[in-house]
Amino acid sequence: MGTDDKLDAKADQLKGKVKEGVGDATDDKGLETEGKADQVKGHLGEAAEKVKDAFKKN
Protein backbone atom coordinates (compact mmCIF):
# COMPACT_ATOMS: atom_id res chain seq x y z
CA MET A 1 0.00 0.00 0.00
CA GLY A 2 2.91 2.38 0.61
CA THR A 3 3.91 2.37 -3.04
CA ASP A 4 0.41 3.36 -4.09
CA ASP A 5 0.43 6.24 -1.63
CA LYS A 6 3.80 7.44 -2.94
CA LEU A 7 2.51 7.32 -6.51
CA ASP A 8 -0.64 9.21 -5.50
CA ALA A 9 1.49 11.93 -3.91
CA LYS A 10 3.63 12.26 -7.04
CA ALA A 11 0.47 12.31 -9.19
CA ASP A 12 -0.97 15.14 -7.08
CA GLN A 13 2.25 17.10 -7.51
CA LEU A 14 2.25 16.61 -11.28
CA LYS A 15 -1.46 17.38 -11.61
CA GLY A 16 -0.96 20.54 -9.57
CA LYS A 17 1.98 21.64 -11.69
CA VAL A 18 -0.11 21.24 -14.85
CA LYS A 19 -3.09 23.08 -13.35
CA GLU A 20 -0.84 25.89 -12.17
CA GLY A 21 0.71 26.20 -15.63
CA VAL A 22 -2.63 26.21 -17.42
CA GLY A 23 -4.03 28.71 -14.92
CA ASP A 24 -1.04 30.96 -15.44
CA ALA A 25 -1.25 30.69 -19.25
CA THR A 26 -4.98 31.45 -19.29
CA ASP A 27 -4.81 34.03 -16.52
CA ASP A 28 -7.17 31.90 -14.40
CA LYS A 29 -6.10 32.66 -10.84
CA GLY A 30 -8.53 30.12 -9.38
CA LEU A 31 -7.05 27.26 -11.41
CA GLU A 32 -3.54 28.45 -10.62
CA THR A 33 -4.32 28.46 -6.90
CA GLU A 34 -5.96 25.04 -7.15
CA GLY A 35 -2.80 23.74 -8.81
CA LYS A 36 -0.62 25.09 -6.04
CA ALA A 37 -2.91 23.46 -3.46
CA ASP A 38 -2.64 20.11 -5.27
CA GLN A 39 1.15 20.41 -5.21
CA VAL A 40 1.13 21.09 -1.47
CA LYS A 41 -1.14 18.10 -0.95
CA GLY A 42 1.31 15.95 -2.90
CA HIS A 43 4.31 17.23 -0.95
CA LEU A 44 2.55 16.57 2.36
CA GLY A 45 1.63 13.06 1.27
CA GLU A 46 5.22 12.42 0.24
CA ALA A 47 6.48 13.68 3.60
CA ALA A 48 4.02 11.44 5.43
CA GLU A 49 5.28 8.43 3.49
CA LYS A 50 8.87 9.30 4.38
CA VAL A 51 7.93 9.41 8.07
CA LYS A 52 6.20 6.02 7.79
CA ASP A 53 9.27 4.59 6.07
CA ALA A 54 11.54 5.94 8.80
CA PHE A 55 9.49 4.20 11.48
CA LYS A 56 9.43 0.93 9.54
CA LYS A 57 13.23 0.86 9.51
CA ASN A 58 13.44 1.06 13.32
Residue pairs with C-beta under 8 A, 6 or more apart in sequence:
2 49
2 52
2 53
5 45
5 48
5 49
6 46
6 49
8 45
9 41
9 42
9 43
9 44
9 45
9 46
9 49
10 42
10 46
11 42
12 38
12 39
12 41
12 42
12 45
13 38
13 39
13 42
13 43
13 46
14 42
15 35
15 38
15 42
16 34
16 35
16 36
16 37
16 38
16 39
16 40
16 41
16 42
17 35
17 39
18 35
19 31
19 32
19 34
19 35
19 38
20 31
20 32
20 35
20 36
20 39
21 35
22 28
22 31
22 35
23 29
23 30
23 31
23 32
23 33
23 34
23 35
24 32
